[in-house]
Amino acid sequence: MTAVFASLIPTFLIIATGWLCRLTGVVSDTQWNGLERATYVIFFPALIIDTLARADLTSVPVLGVGGALIGAILSMALLVLALRPMLERRFGIDGPSFTSVFQGATRWNTFVGLSVAGSLFGQRGIALIAVAIAAMVPLLNLLAFYVFIRFAGRPRQSAGQILRSFLVNPFIWSCALGLALNLLAPPLPKPVAGYVELMGRAALAAGLLIVGAGLDIRKLTKPGAPHVIATGLKLLFMPFLAVTLARLIGVTGNDLVVTIIAASVPSASAAYVLARQMGGNASLMAEILTLQTLVALLSMPLLIASLGDCATLLCN
């Protein structure tokens, strides 16, 4: 419980700092745009490469944890896409806003997952979160690309253009590079490894500051249907999906708890950056992220405690 609060409270405070910097004009719009671009193409990829390259993937149930999380993501994605006509008809959620609901319901905050799993289970927890990164990041970005192209009102692209956009996406090539370094290459020289690690550390603060800068507090005080739907699906339904699939596959004990952590964290600050880059409703995305972070302060400890206890009982 303490580890969860310790990870989420700083996350919320950094978002608040970004909001204050934007509100007071300490950082100009032009400067925010530059930070946003650097975070998207440099800091986030460095974090992914560093985590995957250093993880001990041979000591953890890669197929079990990865398979459960992939299954949960695909199930959630299909559910949200099936709800799309109803969301537009009943709540007036247009295409760009739907992309924010979709990302809010499916994506995950790597930083919080790493912090909580590492605090609770040390290197094994970090290795399992690395499995989650390898399983979830490419799939989530592929799904997000489809949703943005289909619903954000962007010009239609050919299959070749879509494939090229996917391959040059920083999150995709950084996953491929991190796994290649882990599986095929010797450890990086210390100066290079230190360089990548330091660049990756910058992703946490930069990404959350950008989310705070795009936040409209007035809208957050009265959350609407998009906020509630995305938050409920991500913080409540997604963990139950992941746990159900993990148990069916045979994941147990602390490995199952880490699966719960990966599924129950709020959505990622990268979702806001992607919404800005690809024509989604970025302000709505920022509001969903902040609301989920607040709700997760309560929901994550409860889910980890309740579902984790159930996992322990089933293993005994």
N, C-alpha and C positions, 0 to 999 in steps of 0.2 A: 504493500500500500504506500509506504513512504517513498519507494523508488518511483512509483508512478507519479505522485504529486511532485516530487523533485524534478521530474522531467517535463511535466506539463506547465507548471507555473512559470519557469523561465521562458518557455515558448510563448505563453500569452503576454508576458512582460515585453518581450522583444517586438511582438506585433504592436503593442501599445506605443512603444517607442517610435516605431515607424510612422504610426498615425500622428503622433505629436510633432514629429519632424516635418511632415507634410502640412499639418495644420498651421504651424508657426512659420513656415517658409524657410526653415533652416536649410533644407535641401530643395533645390529648384526642380521643376518638372524635367528639364533637360538632364540634370544629374541623375534623377531617378531612372530615366530611360537608359542611360549608359550603364548604371548598376544592374538594371534588369537584364540587359543583353549580356553583360559579363557573367552574371550568375547562370544564365541559360546555357552559354557555350563553353564556360571555363570551370566555374566552381562546382556545379552539380556533377558534371562528368568526372572531375577529379575525385569527388567523394565516392562515386560508384566504383571507379577504378581502384582506389585505395582499399575500399572495403572488400571487394571481390578478390583482389590480388593477394591479400594477406590472410584470408579466411582458410581455416582447416576444414575443407569440405569432405575429407575422407572419414571424418569421425562422427558424422551426423547423418540422419536418415533423409538424404536428399530427395529421393523419389516420394517418400511419404509426405513430408512437409511441403515440398514443392508441388506435388500433385494435388494435395488438399487445397492449397491456396489458388492454384490455377483453376481448379474446379469451382471454387467459390466465386472467383472473379467472372468466369464465363457464365455461371448461373445468374449472378447479379446483373451482368451486362444484358443478358437476354431478357431478364425481368424488366429492367428500366426501359429498354427499347420497346418491349411489348406495351408498357404503360404510356408511351409517347403520345398516341392519339387522345387518350383520356386526359392526360396532363394539359394538352393544348385546348381541348374542348371545354373542360371543366374549370381549369385554373388560368387559362390564357397564357400558358408558358410557351413562348415563341422559340424558334430554332436556337438562337444564341444562348438564351436562358436555359434551354434544355441541355446544352453542352455542359453548363455549369452543374446542373443537377446530376448529369451522368458522371462527370468527374468527381463530384462530391460523394456519390454513392459507391464509387469503385476504387479510387486511388488511395494511397496510404502514405503516411508521414514516416519516411525512412529514419529521420533523426530521432524521433521519439521512440520508434521501435528499437533502434540500436541502443539508445540510452537505457530504456527500461530492461530489455533483455540482458544487456551487459551488466547492469546493476544487480539483477536477480541471479544470473547464471554464469557470469564471467565469460571466458573465451568460448565456451560451448554455445552460450546464448548469442554471442556475436556471430559465430559461424552459422548458426541457424538463420539469423536475420540475413546473412549473406546469401543463403539459399533462397530466402524470400525475395531478395533483390533480383537474383538471377531468374527466378521464376516469374515474378510479377512485373518488373519494369518493362521488358520488351513487349509483353502481352498488353499491358495497360496503355503503352504508347501507341501500339498498333490500333487498339480499340478507339483511343482518343482521336487518332488521325482520321479514322473512318467517320466518327461522329461529327468532327469539325467539318470535314469535307461534305458530309451529307446534310447537316443541319445548320451550319453557321452562315450560310449564304455565300460561301466562297465560290469562285468560278469552278466549274467541273474540270477535273483533271483526268488525263489519260492514265492507263494502268502503269505505263512507264514513269510518268511524273509522280504518281503516288509511291511507286517502289523507290524512286530516287529520294523523295522526301523522307521516306521511312529510313533508308540506309544512312542518310547524312544527319539524321536526328541525333543530337548529342547524347541522349539517353540510351539510344540503341548501340551506337558504336562504342560508347564507354563500357557498356555491359560486355560486349564482345571482347574488347581489349582486356578488361579486368579478368574475365574467365580464361582468356588465352594466357595471360601472365601467370595465373594461378596453376593452370594445368600443364602448360607446355614450356614455360620459361623458368630459368633459375631466379632466385630472389633478386629484386632490383638492388643496385648499389645504394648504400645508405644515403648519399646526397640526393639521388633521384627519388628514393622512397620518401625522404623527408620533405622534398619539394612537393610531391603529389599529396602527401598528408596535409601539409599546411594549406595548400590550395583547397582541399576538400573541406577543411574546417571552416573556411570562409563561407561555404554554401549555407550553413545553418543560419547564421546571423543575417546574411544578405537576403536570403529567400524570405525570411520572416519579416524583415524590415520592409521589403517590397509589398508583402501582403498588407501590412499595416498602413502603408502609404495609399493603398487603393481602397481603404475601408471607409464606408459611410455609416457612421455610428447611428444616425437618425433612423436609417432603415433597419438596422440591427435591433433597435429597441422594440420593433413590432415585426418579428419574423413572419413571413408569409408562407404559402404552401411550398414553394421551392426549397426554402430553408429547412422546413420541418421534414419534408419527404427525404431530402438528401441526407439529413442528419440521422433520421430514424433508420434508413436503410443501411447507412455506413456503420453506425456505432452499435446497432442492436442486431439487425438481421444478418449482416455480413459475418460477425463472429460465430453466430449459431450455424450458418452454412459451413464455415471453415471447420468448426469443431466436429460437426456431424460427418463430414467427408473424411477428416483426419482419423476419426475413430473407426470408420469403415475400412480405411486403408491399413489400420493397425498402429497408428502413432499413439504413444502413451506417455504418461509421466510428465517430466519437465519439458520434453520435446513438444507435447501437446499444449502446454502452457505458453511456450514461445509462439506456437501457431495462433493461439488466442491473442497474444500481444500484437502479432503482425496484422491480424484481421480487425482488431478493435481500435487501433490508433486512428486519430482524425485524418482527413485527407491531406495531401501534400501541398506545401507552398509552391511547388513546381506547377501545380494545376493552375494557379493564378498567372504565373509567367507564361504558360502555354496558351491560356485564354487570351492574354494580351497579344501574343505573337500570331494567333491564328483566327482572330475575329470573334471570339466568344464574348459572353457577358462577364467581363472581368470584375466589375464592381460586385455583382451577385456572387461570383466565385470567392472574392475576398470576404464577403459577409458570411457565406457558408463555412469557410475555413475557420473564421474566428468563433462562430457559434459552436462548431464542432469541438474546437479546442476547449471552450468553456464547459460544454456538456461532458466531454471526455474526462475532465477532472473528477467527475462522479462515476460515469459509466465504466471507465476502464478498471478502476480498482474493484468495483463490484463484479464485473464480468470475470476478471482474472481470479478473484477470490472464489466465486461461486462455481464457475466452470472448471477452474483448477482443482478445487476440492473434489468435484465430481470425478475428474480424471484420476486423482489419487485413490479414491475409493474403488474405482473400476480396476485399478492396477493391483490392489491389495487382495 
